[in-house]
Amino acid sequence: MHKIRVYADTSVFGGTQDEEFSEASRCFFERVNKGDFVVILSTVTLRELVKSPDSVRSVWQSLPVDLVEVVPIDAEVEELAEAYIRAKVLGKDSQNDALHVAAATVAGADLILSWNFRHIVNFNRIRGFNSVNINLGYRTLTILSPLEVGYGEEEEKI
């Protein structure tokens, strides 16, 4: 069975330490540890996590190695991120956010998870990312917050 490949940006890891976001973030990582998801990280995420507090870094370091994929920031990712900025989906000051979305796109992630409602989990920006992706021949993206992936309960049988 295909495991859902989820690009989790740094905010999802940090969310485990935030009162407002901790329950949903922790539930997501519990589901990763149970094998429900594969987590995709970019080298941008890793660079940000290395600078984070120990409590945030430990969430990343405790993930099962076989359920983590690392996507390098290569020329294709950089070009796609720049296309988002040229299309004014994001401003130049949001380069890392553009790189997160571009890395997830190039990696073929099934889903992007983020708590960044300003630059990533935002209706107009999602439309912009998808417009650029379609124009350049990439798949469209599903972008959600951890609240929207659920807690892994059995679905009600109809």
N, C-alpha and C positions, 0 to 999 in steps of 0.2 A: 504494500500500500504506500502511496506517495505521502511523505511527510510534508506538512505545510512549512515552507521556507519563509521565515519572518526576518526582515531587516529591522533590528531594534536599534534606534539611535541612543545616544548617551543619556537622554532625558529619562528613558525607561529604566535604566540602571539607577540613576539618581533618584527616581521616583520611589524606590524601595525605602528611601530614608526621609521621605517627605510625608507629613501627616495626611495631607489631602490625597496623595497618589499611592501611598504605600500598599494598601490592600490589593488593588488591581495589579500593580507592578509585581508584587510578591506572588500573586496567584499565577501570573503569566510565567514567571520563572519556575514555579513549582510544576507547571504543566510541561515546561521544557525538560525539567529533570525527570519527568515521567515518560518522556519520549514523544509527546504530542506535537512538538515543533522542533525544527532545526533553526538555530539563530544564525543570521548572517550579520557579520560585522565588517566594517571597512577599516582601513588603516587610519582614517580620520577618527572613527569611534575609538579605536585602540589608543591613539595619541591623546584623545580627550580623557579616556579612562585612566591612563597612566598618571595624569595630573589630578585625579579625583581623590577624595578622602578614602582611607583604608576600607571603611564600611561599604562604600560603593564599589571599589575595586574588587573586594572579596566576592561580590555577587558574580561578576564576570569570571573571576578565577575559579569559582566553584562549579561552573557549567561543565557538563560532560564533554570532553574533547571531541568525541565522535558526533556531537550534536551542534558543533560550531563550525561555520565556514568563514574564512576571511577573504574579503575582496580587496585587491590592491587598487589604489588610485592611480590608474594608468591614463594614457593619452585619451582613450575613448571616454572614460569617466569625466576627465577634465573638460573635454570638448562638449559633452552633454550638459555639464554644470554651467559652462559658459553660455550655452544656448538658452538655458533657463533665465540667465541674467540678461542676455541680449533681448529676450522676449518680454522682459520686465515682469516675469513671474516673481522674481526676488531681486533685491538691490545688491550692489557690489559688496556691501557690508555683510551680506548673508552668504558668503562664499562657502562656508562649511555646511550650511543647511543645503545649499545647492549640490554640494558633493555627496552628502548623505543620500539625497533622492536619486542622483545620477548613479551612484554606486549600486543602490538597490535595483534600479532599472536595468543596468547593464548585467547585473548578476541574475536577473530574471526572478527576483523575489516574488512570492505570491502575495505578500503583504508588507507594508511598512507600518511599524508601531512607533508612536512618538507622543510625548506630552507637549510638544512645541506647537501650541495652537495659533501662534502668530505667523510662523513661517512654513509649517509643514501640514499640520492637521487643520486645514482651513479651506473651506469650500471653494473660494475663488482661486486660491493657489493650486489646489488639486486639479481644478479645471485647466489651469495654465500648464501645469506639469504634463497633464495628459494631452493637451493640444500640441505641445512641443514634441512629446513622445510619438504621437501619431504622425505628425509631419516628418519626423526623422526615421520612421519605420520601427519604432519600439512598441512594446505592449503598453496598454494603459495600466495605471497603478490603482491598487486599493490601499488607502491610507486611513488608519484608524488610531484611536487611543487605546491603551490597554483595557479600559472599561468595556470596550466594544467586542473584545474577543471572548468574553464569557469566562465562566469559572470551571468549565469542563463537566458540568452536570450531564447526566443522561438526557437526551432529548425526549420529550414527551412523544409517545407513540400515538399516532392518529388512527 
